[in-house]
Amino acid sequence: MATAKKTPAKKVVAKAPAKKAPAKALKAPKPAPQAPERTYAMPKEVQEWIERATSTMNHLRNQVETLKQENANLKSYKKFAEHRILRSEHE
């Protein structure tokens, strides 16, 4: 019996998938050049009225925030006081 010459097994190399060319990225549209903001001349009374209204709005906004904080503090104190009173024992 003749022995057959054994050939080494060939390594199977998986071919890497061909890289696809990246899709053309859509260019973001260039923003139109902005014209400088137009300023309008207004009477002094109107400007003062706008400033006064803005000041009033800011004051009221701050007052609302203060009252919300105070309300939260009172609610937490109420919970603490109820717990303390209901937990108290007769001496």
SVG drawing of the C-alpha trace seen along z (x, -y; Angstrom):
<svg xmlns="http://www.w3.org/2000/svg" viewBox="-52 -111 56 113">
<polyline fill="none" stroke="black" stroke-width="0.4" points="0.0,0.0 1.3,-3.2 0.7,-6.1 -0.8,-9.1 1.0,-12.3 -1.0,-14.4 -1.4,-18.0 -1.9,-20.5 -5.4,-21.8 -5.8,-25.2 -6.9,-28.0 -10.2,-29.5 -9.9,-33.2 -13.2,-35.0 -13.0,-38.0 -13.9,-41.2 -17.0,-42.7 -16.0,-45.5 -16.3,-48.8 -19.0,-50.9 -18.3,-54.4 -20.0,-56.6 -23.2,-58.0 -22.9,-61.6 -23.7,-63.6 -26.4,-66.1 -24.9,-69.5 -26.7,-71.7 -28.3,-74.6 -26.4,-77.8 -28.3,-80.2 -29.3,-83.3 -27.3,-86.3 -29.2,-88.0 -30.0,-91.6 -29.1,-93.7 -32.0,-94.0 -34.0,-97.0 -34.5,-99.4 -37.5,-101.5 -37.8,-104.9 -40.5,-105.0 -41.8,-107.8 -40.3,-108.2 -43.6,-107.4 -43.9,-104.1 -40.3,-103.1 -41.0,-104.0 -44.2,-102.1 -42.4,-99.0 -39.7,-99.3 -42.3,-99.7 -44.2,-96.7 -41.1,-94.6 -40.1,-95.6 -43.6,-94.7 -43.5,-91.3 -40.1,-90.5 -41.3,-91.6 -44.4,-89.4 -42.3,-86.4 -40.0,-86.7 -42.9,-87.0 -44.4,-83.8 -41.1,-82.0 -40.9,-83.2 -44.4,-82.1 -43.8,-78.7 -40.8,-78.2 -42.7,-79.4 -45.6,-77.1 -43.2,-74.1 -41.6,-75.1 -45.0,-75.3 -46.1,-71.9 -42.9,-70.3 -43.4,-71.9 -47.0,-70.8 -46.0,-67.2 -43.3,-67.5 -45.7,-69.1 -48.5,-66.5 -46.0,-63.7 -44.7,-65.2 -48.1,-66.0 -49.6,-62.6 -46.6,-60.8 -46.4,-62.6 -47.3,-60.4 -48.9,-61.5 -46.5,-61.9"/>
</svg>
